[in-house]
Structures are given as structure tokens and as C-alpha cells.
Amino acid sequence: MNLDLLSSKNDAFRFALFSTIIAFIIGVITYTIPMATEHIYFFISAPIATFLPCYLLWEIAVKRKNDYKISNVILISFGLTIITHYLNFVILGLGRLICYSLTGYCADYNGEVEGIIETLTYTSILRALISLFYWGILTLILFIVTGIYIIKTSKK
């Protein structure tokens, strides 16, 4: 990988890219342990759920050199931890709905699949809360470490 090309990108892109790579790695690790019924897709859904929120929150919260503070990184990280866990389960639910409508598979143990409203609301919120219980601290720490690295290596 050409690190000069990566260092020429803006900090929001670098933060989103590094966070997405970490989400992929965590998704692969989660793939190997049976902690949820749809754990096989975490290595796909976690990076998708991570990139855009990381990019947008960094762009919104860190605009000037004065905003490059560890307190801002911690605040961004708290928000991202909650948002990305929720989005991860929304993406998993939508993927399961699409899979079920195309193939008839991808249902739960009862042979049913939740509807779009359930996927966007209470089912994903409940799964995100459970995920935050198990993986929230790790996610928060990784976002903070990534953000501090971006601040320290920034050319602003």
C-alpha cells in the first residue's frame, strides 16, 4: 500500500478507512465465535456500517485545527459506537430480508424473517444493545485510538 497516497487524503477519509479496516478485522474475529445466529455476515456488515458514519461525524465535528482535541475524539467515538452497532444490525436485517425474498432461505430458527419495520426499529435496537454490552468497550477504545492516531499524524 502506498502510504504517501494515504497520507495525502483528508483526515476524515483516513479515520473512516482505518476504522473500517478495524471493523472488518473484528467482523472476521466475530465470524469465528458463535455469539449470534447471523454471525457469519459480521465481516461484511461491520465495515459497511462503519465507513460512512465515521467519515461524516469526523467531517462535522473536526473542521479546524482547534477542533483536533482528544475530547472531541472521545465524543465522536461514543456516538460512533452506538451508531455503528445499530447500523450493523440494520444492514444484517436488510440483507436477510433480501436473501429471503430472493431465495427463500436466511430465515431464523422458526422459519420466519422479520419485516422491514422490525428490522429498522426494535429488533435492531435490541441486538445493538446486546452487542454494545459485549463489544461496546472494545469498539469505543478502538475508535478513540484510531482518532488519536489521526490527530497525531495529521498535517493540519
Secondary structure, DSSP 8 states (H G I E B T S, - for coil): --HHHHHHS-HHHHHHHHHHHHHHHHHHHHHTS-SSTTGGGHHHHHHHHHHHHHHHHHHHH--SGGG--HHHHHHHHHHHHHHHHHHHHHHHHHHHHHHHHHHS----TTS----HHHHHTHHHHHHHHHHHHHHHHHHHHHHHHHHHHHHHH---
